[in-house]
Amino acid sequence: MITYYKKIEGTLVQLQQAEQGCWINITPSFEKEELEDFAKTHSIPLDFLTDSLDIDERSRYEKEDDVKLILVNSAIRNIGGTENEAFFITHPIGIISTPDHIITVSSRDNMVIKKFLTGKVKNWDPIDDRGFVLKIFEHTVFDYLSCLKLLNTKRNSIEKELYDSSRNKELRQLLAIEKSLVYFVNSLSANELLKMKIKRTDFLGIREDEEKTDLFEDIIIDNSQALEMANVYTNILNGTMEAYASIISNNLNVVIQRLTLITIILMVPTLVASLYGMNVPIPFKDSQYSFYFIIIFSLVISLLLAWFFRRKRLF
């Protein structure tokens, strides 16, 4: 679906067709022929559009004639995934700048683009394409930070549940969080390299604009902070998984040890009963109290063994 927007007196208005200085947003669903016609109409290389739809495309920028392409990875919720899949994944937003328009392309519904469409982003105008790009960068980082906080909160709640249970459900959820963090670390690293390269080459042409330069510096710092948070949360989760695996192994050893001790204690009455069940001469075989003697003797030996194991703190 291709939609056109323009700011009129501070309000975002949807247009019926493209106008000078408008924002063109391309989101599913669309046909390949529709993209080809759009690329020809606006003199845009077709691969600029198709690359933006590739979920595995790396963060980068490219220029051909007067058309610029920036691909930046953003976080999205993995809706419809199984419980073993990541809660959040990343996919690229294609930002195409032409002399007449600013174009955004994404293969899935994106939280960042929705913020612009719903008026949650202030102080931007598609006419100022450089400022628009910076705002997309800024809110992409904000989304990463928000998602990281949600993942950390979920991890804490799952850890509390793991203290009282050993169900596979919680372990699968921790694995899903770990997958999300791996996606985030890789994408944030790629985004950081992209932004540093854009800054070094002045790809956006904002070097002489102090306000935009300062904003870009803040965005790079926030991206570094998000990357550091993702690495810290990944290390904490890895430590948690290793510690929990050790706890499970230790608990299993304790259970096996106790079962072994119980088996040893119960073996004594079984051994005594087996001996007195043999068809050979044995002590007290003619006594009328032999049955009670065997029971008392077995219980005394079992209690002595239990006391001994308890004293050694094996129970």
N, C-alpha and C positions, 0 to 999 in steps of 0.2 A: 504494500500500500504506500503510495506516494502522496504526502500532504504538504501544503505550503502555508507558511505562517509569516506574519509581520507584526511588529509592534506599532500600534497607533495610539498615541497619547498615553503611553505606558501600559497599554493592555495588549495582550497577545491575541491576534485575530487570525482565524483561518481563512485562507484565500482559495479561490477556485482555480487559479493558475499562477504560474510563477511570475513574480515582478522583480524589478531591480531592487537588490538589497534584502531580499526575503530569505527566510530559512526554509530549506527543503528537508523534510524528514522521511526516510525510507525505512519501513519496517515490514515484517511479514504480514500478510502473504502477498507474493508477487510472482509473476512468470518471468522466465528468462528473456522472452521477447520484449517484455515491458522494460526491463533493465537495458537491453540493447537499444531500444528506441530512445530511452531517456539519455543514454550516453551519447548518442548521435545528436540529439537535439541540443544538448548543452556542451558539446565538444569536450567530453570527459573520457579518458581512457577506460575501456570496459573493465580492465583488470583492477582499477581503483575500486569499483563497486563489488566485484566478485571476491577480491581479497578481504574486503570488510565483512563478508558473510562467512568466511572460513573461520571456524571456532578455534582452530589450531594455529592461526596466523600470529606471528610474533609482533611485538610492539616495534614500530619503526615509522620513519617518514620518508616521503618520496616526492619528487617534483618533476613534472613534465610540462614544458612550455610555461603557461601562466597558471596551471592547475597544480595545487598542492594537496598531498594526502598525508594525514597523520592517523596512525592506528594505535590506540591505547586500550589496554585490557581493563575491563571493569568487572566488579563482582555482581553476580546475580544469584538468586535463590534457585536451587535445583528442584523445581516443582515437577512432580510426577516421577521422581527417581525412587528406587527401592530403598529399603532401610539400610542396605549395605553401601549405598552410594553417598557421595559427599553432600552435606547440607547446602553448601555454596560452591559454585564453580565460577570460572571466569570466561569471558568471551570479549572479542574486540569491538570497539566502537570506531567506525571509520568517519573521520572528519575531513571533508573535501572542501577546499577553498578555491573558488573561481573569482574572476574579476567582478562577476555579477551576483553571485550567490554564495551562501554557506550551506553545505549539505552534510547531514549525518546519516550514517547507514549502520544498521545492526541487524543481526540474524534472529534475535529474540527480543521480547519486551524487556526494556532496560530501565532500572530504577533511576539512573541519572537523567535520561531523556524525559521520564515521567515527571521529574521535579520541574523541569523547564515548562512542560506542557500544563502542569497544574498550578503554576504560579508560585512555587515554593522557593524559586531562585530570584533574588532581587538584583537590581542594578545591572541589567544586561540588555543588549539590543543586537539583533542579527546584522544590523548595518555595520557595527563594530565587530568584524569577524575575529580579530585578534583577542579582543576582550571576551568574546563568546567562547573561543577555544580555551582560554585560561579558566573560565568558569566551569567548563566541562572537566578540565584537569582537576580543579579544586574539589568539585563535588564527587568526582570519581574516588579521590583519596578519602573524603569524608565517609563515603559508603564503605570503603575497606575498613576504616576505623570502627564504624558502627557494627559491621559484621563480625569483626574480631572481638568486640566486647560481648556480642551475643554468643559467640562460640565459647568464650571464656566462662561466661555465666552458665552456659549449658554444661560445660565440662565440670564446673564446681558442683552442680546439682547431681550429675551422674556419679561423681566420686563419693558423695554422701550416701547415695543409694548402694554403692558397691561395698561400703563398710558393713552393711547388713545382709547382703545377698551376693551370690556368685552366679547370677543368671547371665546367659549369653547375650541377652538383649542389651544390657548396659555396655558390654564389651564391643558389640557391633556399633553402638552409638559413638563410643570413643574412637573407633576406627573411622567412622564417617567424619568426625571432627578432624582427625589427623589428615584425611584426604583433602578436606577443605583447606587446611593450613598449608599443605603442600602446594595446592593451586595458588594460594595467596602469595606464598614466598616467591614462587617462580614468576608470577605476573608482576608483583611489586618490584622485583629486581629488574625485570625487563623495562618496566615503566620508568624506574629511576635512571637507567642508562639512556632511555629515550629522551627524558627531560634534560639530563645533563648535556646530551649532544645538541639538543635544540638550543639550549642556552649558549653553548660554546660557539655554534655556527650562526646564532641569531636567526634561526629559520623563520621565526614569527615576525622579525623586524621590529622588536620592541626595545632595543638597546637604548634608544634615545628617550624613551618614555619611562620616566622614573617610577610612576605609579604602577604601571604594568610590570616593570622589572622587579619591584619590591614584592608584588603579588606572586610573581613566578618563583621568586626566592622562597617565599613562605610555602608555596605548594611543594617545592622540592624538599624542604625541611619536613613538612607533614608526611610526605611519601616515605622519607627515610625513617620517620618515627613509626609509621605503620609497618614498614618492613622489619624494624627492630622488634616491634610487638609480636609480629607473626613468628619470628625466629624464637623469641622468648617463650611464647605459648607452645610452640612445637617442641622445644626442649623440655618444658614442664610436662607436656603430655607424654613424651617418650619416657621420662623418668617415672611418671605415674604408671604407665603400662608395665614397665620393668619391675617396679615395686610391687604392683598388684600380682604379677606373675610369680614373684618370689613369695608373696603372702599365700597364694593358692598352693604353691609347692610345699611351703612350710606346714600349712593346715592339713594337707594331704598326708604328709609325713607323721604329723601328730595323730591323725585318725588311725593310720596303719599301725603306729606304735601301740596305741591303746587297744586296738583289736587284737594285736599280738599278745599283749599282756593278759587280756581277758581270756584268750585261748589257752595260755599257759596255766592260768588259775583254774580254769574249768577242766584242764587235762588231768589234774590230780584226782578229783572224784572219779573220773572216767577210768583212770589207771587202777585205782583201788577196787572199783566195781569189777573191772575186767579180771584182776587177779583172783578175787573171790568167786568169780564165775567159772574158774577153771576146775576141771574134774580131777584135782590132785589134793593130797592132804595139806591143809592150811591151818594156821592157828585159829582158835575159837570156833572151829566149824561145828562143834557139838554144843556150844553155849546158846542158851535161849535168848541172850542179849546180843548176839553177834551182829544182827542187823543194825541195832542202835549204835553199837560200837563202830561199825563201818561208817555210818552216817556222821557221827560225831568226829571221828578221826579225819574224814574227808573235809569236813567244814573247818576244823582247826588248821589243817595244813593249808587250805585255800585262804583262810583269813590271815595266816602268818605270811603267806606269799603276797597278799594284797597289802599288808602293813609294810612289808619290806620294800615293795615297789613304790608305795606312797612315801616312805621315808627317803628313798632315793630320788623323789620328785619326778618319777617316770609317769605318774598319773596326773 
